[in-house]
Amino acid sequence: MKKNHSKAVLSFFFCVKILFTGMGMAENTSIPVNVGVVLDLDSDLDGRIALSCIEMALSDFYATHGDYKTRLVLNTRDSMKDVVGAAAAALDLIKNVEVQAIIGPTTSMQANFVIDLGEKARVPILSFSATSPSLTSIKSTYFFRATLNDSTQVNAISALVQIFKWREAVPIYVDNVYGEGIIPYLIDALQAVDARVPYRSVISPSATDEQIVEELYKLMGMHTRVFIVHMYGSLGTRLFAKAKEIGMMSEGCVWIMTDGLTADLLSSPNPSVTRTMQGVLGVKPYVPSTKELQDFRVRWKRKFQQDNPYIIDAELNIYGLRGYDAATALALAVEKAGTTNFGFRKASVSSSSSTDLATLGVSFNGPTLLQALSNTSFKGLTGDYHFVDGQLQSPAFRIANVNGNGGREIGFWTPKEGLVKQFVASNGTNSNSVSGISTVIFPGDTTAVPKGWGLPTKEKKLRIGVPVKSSLRQFVDVTRYPSSNTTIVTGFCIDVFDTVVKTLPYDLPYEYVPFAKPDGKSAGTYDDLVYQVYLKNFDAVVGDITILYSRSLFIDYTLPFMESGVSVIVPLEGHNIENAWFFLKPLTWDLWVSSLLFFVFIGFVVWVLEHRINGDFRGPASHQAGTILWFSFSTMVFAQRERVVSNLSRVVVIIWCFVVLILTQSYTASLSSLLTVQQLKVTDVNELIKKGEYVGYHKDSFILRILLGLGFDKSKLIAYSSPEECLELFSKGSGNGGIAAAFNEVPYIKVFLSKYCSKYSMIDATLNTGGFGFVFPKGSPLVPDISRAILNMIEGDKMKEIQDKWFGNQTSCPDSGTSVSSNTLSIKSFWGLFLIAGIAALSALIIFIVMFVHQEGRVALRPSDSTTSIWSKIRHLFSIFNQRDFTSHIEVNGIHLPSMGMASQSGNSAHTEIHGYPSSAGCDTSRNSQSPQVKDNQKSNVNHETPPRTDQRSNAIIHQRTNSY
């Protein structure tokens, strides 16, 4: 009975099982879709966390989308942290399982080859942890980066460097695809904010602790104290531990982590790790805190503990969240792609091609799934989820500061607003602080912002190179004391640098190191000295170093502390005043000739204008010629006796007297200058080149290149090493082993002229240079601070005090401008005056000729006399011009006299001359025709017995004389 009862119970349960199985098969009409998962699962916690999140994503997705026809079936493979293992797993999933997509792999190096497999088989590859920008260069349409590209964070890092005004940063990165991919983008971002990368520290993924310490000591030997770390968490943990051991986590150092390292070390903080990285800054993607995310954290924690009871204190990280969203996106896309064509088209290959790659099929559903993934968008746990060209976009980054047992959030970075203190995803950003972020606690437990650079700890002082000079020691003077084995460096440049350093807001220990051979002599040229900074033999160079473009290509200069330039020293020469023809020197020959011609020309014009109406300009030919010359040349001393009657003559004479006044005064001034001021033997650089003169230049200086560039013959250039040697070359003279001029920098010339200004001068032919500046390595952070200190000192009185100390008061030596280059006047200085006088004289002459021809030509050139030739008519016209014009206006002692009548046509008739103006002798009415006023005057003179006036021109004298015409 009992046995039968048991059989009945078993039969009942069997029937129930069959019934429920049948019902389940009826209800389950979904289509399974194979999907591959390739992760590092063996010993990597992140891989297990990500896999659990992927599984929960599909469970949550289909729990809320039960009506979907497709169901993703996960086919998981362990890549075993190996590139080949990841490739083999992907190949197996595509070829043997025929998966429609692959989630993974973990690293960028693994993704490199897997992406090619997906492209070949048309299987989408979704990696939520391969962040290297180098993967973008593969340009595979079937690769979807379900995480952020590392290049998206470089602007956030550079913003931190900019806001704290750090000028240099050294990236420390792992030596693989992941580490190298970000470097070009990081360097570009730093350069955009005026920050340099003087060195890149590369650490092997398999580096030992000793190798890490060796690299850190190398960094300690440099000036830069800002380090940007980009590597995996396991390597980063060891790096920070060793950095703390050797003292690189102390005050003055700055450490910034990229988002990958920040996520690895701060998602589940380990006190033993965070103790070694106090004060470190880090960036990580912004993930909005939502109720869904908080609920998921609780559920995930419970499930993960159930599945992995032996793992304690595991924390959900960004990789798990990215995996969750990637699985959700793939489930949505598969459903959108449809339920058909999940097969593969087999490759048609020959029997001899038996490799796995050759027999790899092609997915029929690949292009459709590709399109569906590109158009998929939803709100995931990490925020808005949407692919743009196969890449996710980030709205912002969090800025974290490691303090205590974890990371303290101090601000955000957004593409639009930059660094801000608060971030509100719905309406943008809001900044409530000046700096944009909260107070940062830097290494050494200090809130003081580090300078970002410091002295190399293995070197106690800066090694400052100084030149060893044999002359002009006012600038730099190196004195050796063999007995005490000490060296003292002094000079103008040294005092300037010492004063500048004292004004810096921080202590800067340094020592001067002469650039010399063991015997104490100079070890090379200034170019060689400057190049030592580039070779890192010196930390800086202080001295009279000229700022040149060619040098600035490999070193940096401060702002100039002394103006400079290249100019020319030339000898002064006196004048031989005992020379009989010295009086001709004030004017050039062309001005002498021009003046002589104009004197004659003006005299001739005045004679023409006065000849017919003024008796002073009449008489025998020799007398008239003498009158022309006498009248014209006497205007030089304004001693002419002859009166001019014509208004035209008066205009010409007035203008000419003004010209003569200017000429005589200029001649006097020039002659005085020639007698008192010394002259320059050379006035222009081009003059030296044209004449082929020998010139000198300072030995081992850049001036030689300038002279060759100006066109000087190299055989005509002679080097000198001291002012005394230059003086000796001048004394020999050009062509006799000496020089006609010497080229040097202006500060050196001023020192030379302070001793020899009575014999030499500097001509105004300065070739500009950048001045004297201090030399530092390219990108040195000291350059801006010292440049500002130099400006501050130049604007005050300190610079003048130092100059007076070393160069004295140079005002006792006259400026080179007082020695004029030439006192000789040329026609170029007066051609305007001659032009005015010439135009006035010609205009008056033309006006007179026109008036004369108009008055007299109607009779002399009448056309009725056809038998007379043209030449005879012209001669007749000239004869009329030679006759006296009695119709003109005459004035005697201010009394206007009427016309005296026409002159006799015969050449022998006598005439009466009144005040020098003849009248016809045959005219008896001439004496009786005097005005009553004249008669009264004459009578008054007789009655009162007034003595006659000595000035014959002021009295009316009537006398007889034979007409010479």
C-alpha angles and dihedrals in degrees: 000000000000091000092053090048091056092050090051092052092049091049090052094052091046091054092047091051092050090049095051092043091055092048091050092051090050093051097041102077094145121126118234115228118197115229126178127225118196113185140145098258107152101077105351117103093196090059093054092046090051093047092051090050091050091052092047090048092058091043092051093043097053091040088063096034102046092148093064113114097214129070123192114229112202118223105190125202129182113228090194092220090289131122093217091046091054092048092048092049092050092047091051092049093049098042104035105024095031094217118193094219141358126226108208157333108205107226135044092239091055092046091055094076098028090059090058090052091051091050092051095047095035091239116144115238116209114190117181095182107036100100104160113126089218090076089067090065090065087071096204114167090207095059117094117185101212090189137049123290111244090233090068092071099051093086090054090052093046089050089059090050091049098047092054091043096237112165101195137037133179118211115217110197142161117264101245141078092285093053099041097046097073098044101084091049092045093051092049091050092049093048089051089063093044096259123135132216104216094174141011118215113209120191124189117238087235096045117144123230089256091055091049091051091048091055092047091052088053089055091049088058091062132076098238117097101176113094128184112200122204116172144098120298095249093055093039092055091056092045094055092045092055092043090056091048094057095042102259092126091067131107114301097036125105125201124188123185126205119233096265094057092040091054093047096050104032103038090076104014117212112204092216089056100041091051088065095050106046112156095019117143122220140180125214134170117274113250114184114234106237135167090248091055093049092049091048092052090055094047093044092050091052095046095044091052089051093050095040108029092163093061111084129196096006112167130204110251138188092269091060091049092048090049091051093052093043091055091047092050091050093049090052093047094048090052091049092048092062136236102278136082098033090147133096130239108234118234116250104228135156121256090253091062101079101150120120093239093052092053094045111131130219124241116241091204096047100097092044093049089046091056092046092052092050091054097043117114132162142140108271134180090273094049134262108006120206135134120231110189088338093307133106118232123226122218095197149336129236119231112218131190118201109231128153112337100344149001121307115210109233103167150318139257123217129180091238104038103026116208113008135166097227133030124202111185095199101056106014129255139331124196120198100173135065096234094043095236137063124264113298123218106212129199111294090044093270134134092204109113110244117236089234093235138059144168115291105264092221089059118057097199140024112259106229114194117215129187121248108228130192093195140020089041091167086089100045125357121185114193121186124202107197093185092063095024091233134132126210119200119197139153144106095293092047093052091049092052094045091051092048094050091051090059094054115110091235139045116269114185115200143154133210117242116190115228093231144129121247089268091058097251123126114283094214148316127314089261089057090049093051091048090059088072090056089049088051092238088122129031091212143346124232122191144077091320114161117224106241131172093229091057095044090066092078105019137037127240130208118230110288116272092193131032117239144171140157118269140159132257114209132177122254120231132197126221127256098236091176089072111114092224096045091113089068094059099084090068130046120238093253091055091048092051093044092050092049092050092048092050090055093042095051090047090052093049092050091048091053092049094047103033099092097041108029121068091202088070096047134080135077118353093252090050092051093047090052091048091054093053095039095050094046099045094040088066087075088074095022091241100131113139099192119098119222116220104179117088089220090056091049092055092049094047094048092052092044092050089054090052091048091049091055092046095050094046092048091048091051093049093047093048091050091051092050090053095048111028127065118233134227116247089210124034104175140032091229089057089060091051095047094049092044092233122177111249133186132225134185111272120254093008134126089248090090090066091050093051092049089049090053091056103260117153108248090223089061094056120096123188124220128186104200141025089251092056090047089052090052092051090052091052092056094053131220114305094020096079091285138092139253095210139006128219120212142138117287097244090054091046091053090054090049094048092048086071103031106027091125091066105027139039141185116245122219097259103109119167107207124238132174095262129237117319141165118256126230135165118280110283095007111169089218093069099076093044094049092043091055090048090052091052091049091051094046091052090054134057098262095087092054090050091054092046092051090048095056105026103027125211106324095182091098088073110074117241116262089242091071091067100074118213094226136001096187114113120219137194088263090073095053109028090107092058093047090049092054093047092046094050091048093049094046092047092052091047093050092048091051093048092050092049093045094049090046093053102038104023096075090070101030095046100034110151094221091080097074094165094066117089124230091248090054090051091051091048089050089051090052090049089055089050089052091055125088117263108224094176094071124104114269127196125192119182089338091307117123113227124203123236116292094213133256120315120246115266090225118089097224104052117121121235141189117249116211112191087341095313111117123220130194112283091210093062104094092186092064095092094040092046093072114122118255089244091061092047092050090050092051092046092048090052092053097044094049093040091228110185114245117262117249092226104086089192092061096057131065106239120183118197140149126251137158115264108243093201 
